[in-house]
Amino acid sequence: MINRVGNVSLFVSDQDRAKDFYTRILGFELRQDAPLYPGATNRWVAVAPKGAETEVTLYLPDENWEHYRQTVGKSQALAFNVEDMNALVKDLKTKGVTFTQEPDPQPWGTYAMIRDSEGNQLILVEPPKAEE
């Protein structure tokens, strides 16, 4: 039985730079930073929002994943839910994060798009408030 999404891979060109962006700029927790296998130069770098179950693996494409090199720096259709879009936008802009889409209210929630340290576009979504 499948009971949750364990991780998603986000393909990067520099694992250290990406790890710094996700932990220092976005405030994610570093869950793991270890060699992929003994003697490997690539690492398994996993980060996640505090308290989240699903981790984001910052994966440097190697010879086994060569076909993913072309996705680095493009939109990888990864969306993160946020609680206070206005406060987050202000904080991220203060930290120099590039917004490719300013917050845009929609019936399904307010969304914005940012560019990470590797050029990947990420979607931020603040779900609509539940009516009381």
N, C-alpha and C positions, 0 to 999 in steps of 0.2 A: 504494500500500500504506500503510495506517495503521500506525504503529509506536509511538505513545505518546499519552497524554493531555497536551496542551500546557498548558491552563489550565482552571480552572473559575471561574465568576463567583459572587461573594457580594455580594448587593445591600445597600448601606449608605445611610444618610441623611447622613453626614458623612465624607468621605474622609480628612480630616486626622486626625480622632479615631480612625477605624478603622485608619489607617496606624500611628498611635502605639500602639494596642492590640496589633496583630499584630507589630510590630517590637520595641517596648519590653517589653511584658508577656509575649507568647508567644515572643519571641526569634527571630522569622522574619527573613530577609534581605529588604531592599528590592531588588527586581530592576529595577523601572522606575517612574518617576513623570513622565509627560509628557502634554501636551494630547492629547485624542482626535484632534483635527485642528487645523490652523492657526486660531487665533481662538476655539477652544472653551473654555468655562469648566470643563467636566468634564474629568477626567484619566483616563489609563490608569495605574492604580496596581496594580502586581503585586508580591506578596510570596510567600515560600515558606520552608518549613523549610530550614535549612542542608543543602546537598547534594541537595535534592529536585529531580526533573526537572519535576514538575507545579507550576505557579504558581497562586496564588489571586488573581484580579483583584477588587479592592475597587471595585465598580462603582456609581456614583451614577446611578440611573435618570433618563434624560432623555426628551425628547419621543418618541424612537424606541423607548424601552423603558419607556414609561409604565405598562404593565400589570404591571411587576415591582415598582412602588412598594408594592403590597400585601404583598409577601413580606418587606420589611424588618422586622426585629424578631420574626420567626417562625423556626421550625426550618427550615433549608434542606437538611437531610439530608446535611450535610458531615461526614465522619468523618476524624480524624487519628490515625494509629497512633503509639503512644508506647512507649518502652522500659522505663521505670520509673514506673509509675502512682503509687506511694506518694510518691516524691520529687517528682514533678510536681505532685501535689495539694497537698503541703505548700508548694511554691514559689508556686503560683498563689494559694493562699489568703493567703499572706503579702503578695502583691501586690494583694489585694482582689478577686480574681475571684470571681464568684458561681457556685456550683455548683447546678444544678437537679436533678442526680442524683448522689449520692455513688457512689464506685466500687462496682460490683456484679459479682462474679465469675459468669461463665457458661461453659458448655462451650467456646464459640467464642472466649472471651477476657474480660478484665475491662473493663467500660466505665463511663464517667462522662459527664456532660453539663455544659457550662458555658455561660454567657451572655457574648457579646462586648460591646464598647462600644456597639453598635447595637441590642442586644436579641436578636440572632440566637442560637439555640441551636446549639452545636457538640458533636459526639460525639467523645470521646477513647476509643481502644481500645488495650489492651495485649494483643496476641495471646498465646495460651497458649505456654508454653515447650515447645520440642521435647524429647521424651523421649530420653534418651541410652541 
